[in-house]
Amino acid sequence: MKIQRFLAAAAAVLPTLLLASPRETLDLAYATQQFNDVALAPDGRHIAWAEARPNADRTPTANASIYLCDEHGISWSPDGSQLAFLSDRQLKQRLQLYVAPAAGGTPRMLTSLSGYLEQPRWSPDGRTVALLNIAETQAAAGAVEPAAHETGEVAEHVAEARLVLVDAATGAARAVSPPGSYVYEYDWSPASRQIAFISAPGSGDSNWWIARLRAVDTATGAVRELYRPQAQIAVPRWSPDGRQIAFIQGLMSDAGSTGGDIWLVPAAGGPARNLTPGRASSPAWLHWQPGPGRLLFSEFANGGCAAGELDAASGRTTTLWRGDERIDTGRDGEDLSLSVAADGTTTAVVRRSYGQPPEVYLGPIGRWKPLTGANRNLKPLWGRAESVQWTSDGFHVQGWLIYPRDFDPRRRYPLVVHVHGGPAAQATPGWGGMASSLSAEGYFAFEPNPRGSYGQGEAFTTANVRDLGYGDLRDILSGLDHVLRTAPVDARQLGVCGWSYGGYMTMWVLTQTGRFRAAMAGAGISNWQSYYGENLIDQWMIPYFGASVYDDPSVYARSSPINFISALHAHPDHRG
C-alpha cells in the first residue's frame, strides 16, 4: 500500500526530526526571562510588569509553604497612585482582584468572586475597576481551551462571561452585562458612564465568530447594539471625545489573533466606516491619542511588525516604525500591543526577534531604549534568518528562511517547511520556537506566510475562503522552489510540519505532492466534514467555507485530506 511505503520512507528521517533538542537548546528556553502585562503608568515615569520563566511551573514543591502565584492583568489607576491586578496568592488557583499602592505597601484583596476573572480595567474617573467574570468555571473559554465535560442534559447551562463592575473603595461588585451573553472584550467611555463591549449569546468557545459590538449604561444596565459585523471584530476603543468607537474588523480564525482593517462607528449609532480599505498590511491593535481624531495602531506587515498613526477624519496614515521583529506587552489576547502614557508619546513594549531575546523597552515609538537586561547574556543557538519574497498567482508572498546553525556554504542541507497555524496569523521573527530548534539541529527551516495569512492586507487574508489547501499550497510550493534556487538545500531531503491549521496543511501536502520525505502533523484536521460535527467551535468554519457543512458539504469535502488518501504520495526515491 502507498501509505505503508510512505511511512517506511519517512521512518529513516523522522527520528532525526523528532529528536529532542540538544540540552543547550532546552537550557536556553528555560533560561529566557519572559515579561508579561507590561503596563506604563499615566505619567510615563513608572512601569510595572509580571515576570515568568518557562521552568517556574505551579507543581508542588518539597517545601509546601512555597506556592508560585498566577499574577497578571496589571492596570494603573488614572492618577497613577494604585495598581489593580489579578492574583491567586491567597486563594490558591482561584484568581481575585487586588489593588496595591503604587508607592509600595501590602496589596489588598478587593473581591471574593467565584469562577474565573480576566481583563481588569480602571474607569477613567478612578472609582471603579471593571473585569470579566465566568462564575461557573475556573478557566477561560476559547477555541484552544479544554471544554467542560457535559453531564445530564447537554448544554443545560452555558458558562457566560459577565462584565462586572467593582467599587475600588469597598469591593462591592455587580454585573452590568445581560445574562445569557458572553463578553469577550470591552472599553470604558471617557466619562465612565458607558462601556462598549463585544459579545454573543451562548457559548464562549464558539460564538466569538458571530459576536457584535454593543454598549451598556453602567448606571441602568440598558444595552444598545452598535454594530452587527460583516466579519469578526476585536479591540474596541472609545474615542476621547466620546463620539466614536474604533475597532478592527476582518477575517480572523482565532480570538486573540487579530488582523484586519480599522473601522469607526458613531457611539450614538449609525453606519460604520472602514478607515483603511485596501491597506497592504494587517492592523492588529489600536489606541486613541490625545487631541482630536488620531489613532495609534500596530500591524503585521510583510512578515514583520509596524506602528503608525491614522487620522480618523481623512484616513491618512503615517508609519512611525517598522521592524523585522515582534512587539507586544505580553498581555493575553492583545497581539502587537503597546503600553502608552497619557502624553501619547512615551511607550513601553517587549521586543524580540530571531537574534534578540525578549526585553522591555521604553521611549517614543521607534526610538525605544532598553529598560531591562535580564536576557543580555543569552545568545541564539540557531542560524541567521532572512526574509524571502516571491510571487504566486499574482500575489506577493513572504516567508522566513532560517539558516542551519554553523552554516557552511560548501554543503547542501536538508530543509523543513514549518506551516503556521490559524490560518489567519503570521510567522513573525521571535526568540526560539519550532523553526529555531530545527535550525539548531542543522536544518534549513522555511516559514512561509501563504494566502490566508496576515501581513499583506485583507484581500490576501480572505484569498483562501472556499479554497483551503489549494491556493495556499501553491504559495508554499512556489516559495519552496524559490528557496531551492537561492539556497544550498538538498531537494531530496525535505520535510514538512505544522500545528493546528499547519497540521492540516501537512496532511494535505502528503496527498498532493511527493516532494517530502518526512512529515509531522500536530492537532491537524484530516476530515473537515466530520470535524464540523465533532467540535464545539463550528462557527469559525462558516466564514471560511461560506456555509455550514449541512448546506454545502461538497466545499468541505474538496479540502479534506481523507478524501484523497488513495493519492497519498511517497517520496519518489521510495516508490515501490
Stockholm file with secondary structure:
# STOCKHOLM 1.0

chainA/1-576         MKIQRFLAAAAAVLPTLLLASPRETLDLAYATQQFNDVALAPDGRHIAWAEARPNADRTPTANASIYLCDEHGISWSPDGSQLAFLSDRQLKQRLQLYVAPAAGGTPRMLTSLSGYLEQPRWSPDGRTVALLNIAETQAAAGAVEPAAHETGEVAEHVAEARLVLVDAATGAARAVSPPGSYVYEYDWSPASRQIAFISAPGSGDSNWWIARLRAVDTATGAVRELYRPQAQIAVPRWSPDGRQIAFIQGLMSDAGSTGGDIWLVPAAGGPARNLTPGRASSPAWLHWQPGPGRLLFSEFANGGCAAGELDAASGRTTTLWRGDERIDTGRDGEDLSLSVAADGTTTAVVRRSYGQPPEVYLGPIGRWKPLTGANRNLKPLWGRAESVQWTSDGFHVQGWLIYPRDFDPRRRYPLVVHVHGGPAAQATPGWGGMASSLSAEGYFAFEPNPRGSYGQGEAFTTANVRDLGYGDLRDILSGLDHVLRTAPVDARQLGVCGWSYGGYMTMWVLTQTGRFRAAMAGAGISNWQSYYGENLIDQWMIPYFGASVYDDPSVYARSSPINFISALHAHPDHRG
#=GR chainA/1-576 SS CHHHHHHHHHHTTHHHHHSCCCHHHHHHHHHCCEEEEEEECTTSSCEEEEEECTTCCCCCCSSTTCCCCCEEEEEECTTSSEEEEEECSSSTTCCEEEEEETTSCCCEECCCCSSEEEEEEECTTSSEEEEEEETTCSSCCCTTSCCCCCCSSTTSSCCCEEEEEEETTTCCEEECSCTTEEEEEEEECTTSSEEEEEEEESCTTTGGGGCEEEEEETTTCCEEEEECCSSEEEEEEECTTSSEEEEEEECCSBTTBCCSEEEEEETTCCCCEESSTTCSSEEEEEEECSSSSEEEEEEEETTEEEEEEEETTTCCEEEEEEESSEEECCCTTCTTCCEECTTSSCEEEEEECSSSCCEEEEESTTCCEECCCTTTTCCCSSCCEEEEEEEETTEEEEEEEECCTTCCTTSCEEEEEEECSSSSCCCCCCSSSHHHHHHHTTCEEEEEECTTSSSSCHHHHGGGTTCTTTHHHHHHHHHHHHHHHHSCEEEEEEEEEEETHHHHHHHHHHHHCSCCSEEEEESCCSCHHHHHHHSSCGGGHHHHHSSCTTTCHHHHHTTCGGGGGGGCCCCGGGCC
#=GC SS_cons         CHHHHHHHHHHTTHHHHHSCCCHHHHHHHHHCCEEEEEEECTTSSCEEEEEECTTCCCCCCSSTTCCCCCEEEEEECTTSSEEEEEECSSSTTCCEEEEEETTSCCCEECCCCSSEEEEEEECTTSSEEEEEEETTCSSCCCTTSCCCCCCSSTTSSCCCEEEEEEETTTCCEEECSCTTEEEEEEEECTTSSEEEEEEEESCTTTGGGGCEEEEEETTTCCEEEEECCSSEEEEEEECTTSSEEEEEEECCSBTTBCCSEEEEEETTCCCCEESSTTCSSEEEEEEECSSSSEEEEEEEETTEEEEEEEETTTCCEEEEEEESSEEECCCTTCTTCCEECTTSSCEEEEEECSSSCCEEEEESTTCCEECCCTTTTCCCSSCCEEEEEEEETTEEEEEEEECCTTCCTTSCEEEEEEECSSSSCCCCCCSSSHHHHHHHTTCEEEEEECTTSSSSCHHHHGGGTTCTTTHHHHHHHHHHHHHHHHSCEEEEEEEEEEETHHHHHHHHHHHHCSCCSEEEEESCCSCHHHHHHHSSCGGGHHHHHSSCTTTCHHHHHTTCGGGGGGGCCCCGGGCC
//
